[in-house]
Each structure stands twice: as structure tokens, then as C-alpha cells.
Amino acid sequence: MTTPNELRLLPWTGPGDKPCYLSTDDPDGYMSRLADGIEAIQLGTANELLQEASEALDNQDTSPDEMRCLVTELTGAMRDVFRIATSRGRLLATSDPRESAY
């Protein structure tokens, strides 16, 4: 039986914004690959927003409304990145250290 520490936190939420978890022994299964793909998209979006934020900060013509919109988008991206980091941290904590030996 899978313990809660062995569940993978997925990069999306369920009804009521509750976390979704995956219980599988197959890291190459359909749901694992789907989660990996969504995480890659979320990380790419966060990177693009970070670049956009740097440009907006350098541009004195950026309006308060544009900055507010950017901050809203960055907040969502940070939430996604935090969820990914939490999920990957759990996976590292439960992995067998002998599997990652050099």
C-alpha cells in the first residue's frame, strides 16, 4: 500500500482548489507523463513571466495597470512553481538513496 509520503502531488488542483495526488509505481505511466508535461509548461510560463517582469521593471513607461496584471500572473506562476518544488521535494525524500548513487 502506498503511504501519503509516496504520493505524487500533481501540478493541478481538484474541486475546491484541493490538491490532487497520484499513486503509481510507474514513473513512465500516462498520468506521470501528463504531469511531467504540464510541469514543463508551467515552468516555461514562469520563466517567460520572469523575463517580462524584468523588462517591465526596466521600462519607466509601464503603467500601474500593466504592473498589477503582471503581478497577478506572476503570483499564479509562483503558486505553480511552488507546487512543483513541493512535489519534487517529496519525491526526492522518498526515493531510495541507492538508486541515485554515482
N, C-alpha and C positions, 0 to 999 in steps of 0.2 A: 504494500500500500504506500502511496505517495504521501509524505508529510507536507505540511504547509510550506516549510522552508525549501522544498524541492519543486514547488510550483513555479512556473514562469509567469511573471507579471507581463501581461500583454500591453502593447502600445496604444490601446484604446480602452474606453470605459464602457460600461453597460448602462442599463436603465438607472436613473437617479445618480449618474456620474460615479457609480461604484466600480471598483477595479475588476478587471477580468483576468483570470488565470488559466494557464494551460498545463495539463498534467499529461506528460508523454515521456517515453524513454527514447523517442526518435527525433533527434535534432534536425533531421532532414525530411521530416514529415510535412505534409501540406500546410498545416497550421503554423508550424515553426518557420517554414519558408515565407509564408504570408506575413508573419510578424516581423521577420528579418527585413523583408522588402519595405514594409511600412516604416520601420525604424530608420532605414536608409533614407527614405523620402523625408521623414521628419527632421533628421539631422541635416540633410541638404537644405531644407527650408530654413532651418535655424541659422545655418551658415550664410545663406543669402540675406536674411534679415539683419544679421550682424554687420555684413558689408554695407547694407543700405543705411543702417543706423550710423555707422562711421561717416558715411558721406553726408548724411543729414546733419550731423553734429558739426561737420566742417563747413556746411553751407549756411551762411547767415540769413539767407532768404527763405529758409524752411519755416513754414508757418506753424503756429501753435496747434492748429487742427491736424496738420500733417504729422507733427511730432506725437500728438495724442494717438492717432491711428497707428503709428509705428510702435509706440509703447504697448498698445493693446495687442498687436500682432506678436511682438517680442515676448510678452507675458505668456501667450499661448504656446509659443515655441519653447520657452524655458520650461513650461509645465511638461511638455512632451519630452524634452531632453532629460529632465529630472526623472521622469518615469522610466526612460530607457536606462539611465545610470543606475537607478534603484534595481531594475530588473537584472541588469548585467552584474551588479554587485552581488545580488543573491545567487546568481548562477556561479560566480566565482567562489563564493563562500561554501557552496555545497558540492563543488567539483572535487574529484579525487586528486590530491596534490601529486600523486604518482603519474597521473595522465599528462601533466604539464611539465614533467621532468625533461631536461635537455637531452 
